[in-house]
Amino acid sequence: MPARKLLSALRVLFLISVLTPVVFGQATGQAGEGQLIETKVSAVSLKNNLLGDPIEQAVVIYLPPSYRTSPAKKYPTLYLLHGFTAGPKAWTSGGYQGMKLQPFMDEMIKSGKSREMIVVAPNGRNFYGGAFYSNSAVNGNWEDYIYQDLVAYVDKTYRTLARAESRGVAGHSMGGYGAVMLGMKHPDVFSAVYALSPCCLGIEGDITEENPAWLKVLRLTSRDQLKLQPQSFDEFFMVAFVATSAAFSPNPAGGPFQVDFPFREKDGRVEKNENGYARWKAKMPLYLVEENKTNLLKLRGLFLDYGQKEEFSHIRISTSLFSKALSESGIPHVFELYERGDHGSLIRQRFETRVVQFFSAKLDFSEPGQ
């Protein structure tokens, strides 16, 4: 991969992780506009996680313009998952080409490109920069937090259409992975899925043993040696590999990082560690299509995409292979390779031209009695 493209992608990741901090407990929005509520939710599923991440987790909630003026009206809900090293502010503070969730959704609704819906943007960032929305004996149960704790909180607190047919999930990169897995495993909670440039769908390309960052990770002897604020792609891949292992193959007794890595060093070379490798595959959608076919067929919609200039080779390869596996199993879906885009450069445009229209079409907006 050309160094210039790698550095460009890294700058995008840094940008969305260092934006102006969110101030919690506030609501914004004037009459005729939607509201943006920034709060914290009790994540009981993360209790006793081994990384010391807090049980109170950040969440940003968008309420559409008519929420205040139509007090009997109920709304579908879109859960919006951010990528690795980011947080909810990636969607609310201009992280994607200036995208700010409240004015963006207000404009999409005003222009008729989107129907009114509630949008929920939770935190998925942990000590390592990302928990991959996955249950883990080290990280805590982030999957359970999203589909149980958070959904229950939102449905109890706001006027939602509290059923799977009216609930969707979307995400970018790590969030795209999370959206696919949540939809694949819990179609009784989320009925429509959109994954933008989803990472980690399979062990391919730049996350295999061919990546030289693996040898550096395997030689670490202390958590203190890991650069949690990476300044190069080598450092980025190192922390990403540790974070992914903590999510996919946790082992509380497994050395300084409490994981089983999918690879090991032997005679100065990297080779498969069969136990860790198998555990990674067990968390990756590419290898889970057939056993989850019944669930996948329950979905009202599934959309996958990545940009023509996507920097991460595993995203290009795995997304294409996943789409092929879905087709071979007769799973309806849309897969789009779009022009010009790299890993993060056209995410706002994808929301304007694809994402909000997808959920406006696929979610059930009918209220009881209609």
HUPE-V659251 format. One line per field, one symbol per residue. ss: DSSP state (@ for helix, = for strand, . for the rest). phi: phi as a letter, one per 40 degrees, with the letter a starting at -180 (. if undefined). psi: psi as a letter, one per 30 degrees, with the letter a starting at -180 (. if undefined). A space follows every 50 residues. Layout:
ss = ???
phi = ???
psi = ???
//
This chain:
ss = ..@@@@@@@@@@@@@@@........===......========.@@@.... .....========.@@@.......=.=====.......@@@@........ @@@@@@@@@@.......=====............==...==@@@@@@@@@ @@@@@@@..=...@@@======.@@@@@@@@@@@@......=====.... ....@@@.....@@@@@@....@@@.......@@@@@@@@@@@@@@@@.= ....@@@.=...====..====.@@@@@@@@...@@@..@@@@@@@@@.. =======.....@@@@@@@@@@@@@@@@.....=====........@@@@ @@@@@@@@@@@@........
phi = .dccccccccccccdcbbcdccbcgbbbhbdgbcbbbbabbcbcccdgcc cgccccbcabbcbcdcdccbcccbbcbbcbbcccgcadcdcbbgcbfgcb dccccdcccccgcbccacbbbccbcbdchabgfbcacbcgccccdccbdc dccccccbccccadcbbbbbabgdccdccccccccbccbbbbbbbcfccg cacafcbcccccccccccccbaccccccbcbacdccccccccccccccbc adbcgcbfabccbacafgbcbcbdccccccccbbddcbcccbddcccccc aabbaacdbdcccccdccccccdccccccgccabbbcbcgcbcbcbcdcc ccbbcccdcccccccccdgc
psi = kkeeeeeeeeeeeeeffglkkkjlglklklkfllkjkjakkjiffgkgkf fgklfjkkkkkkklefeefiffklklkkkjklakfaaefeffggfjhgkk eeeeeeeeeefgfklklkkjjlkgkaeffkfghkkkfeflieeeeefdee eeeeeefliljilefgklkllkceeeeeeeeeeefiffekfkkkjkhklg fljlbggaffjffeeeeffkfkfffkjfikglfeeeeeeeeeeeefeehk jfgiaffhljlfllkjhglklkjeeeeeeeefgkeeggeefgeeeeffkf kkkklllfgkejefeeeeeeeeeeeeefggjklkkkjlkfkaegfgeeee eefeeeeeeeefljgklkf.
//
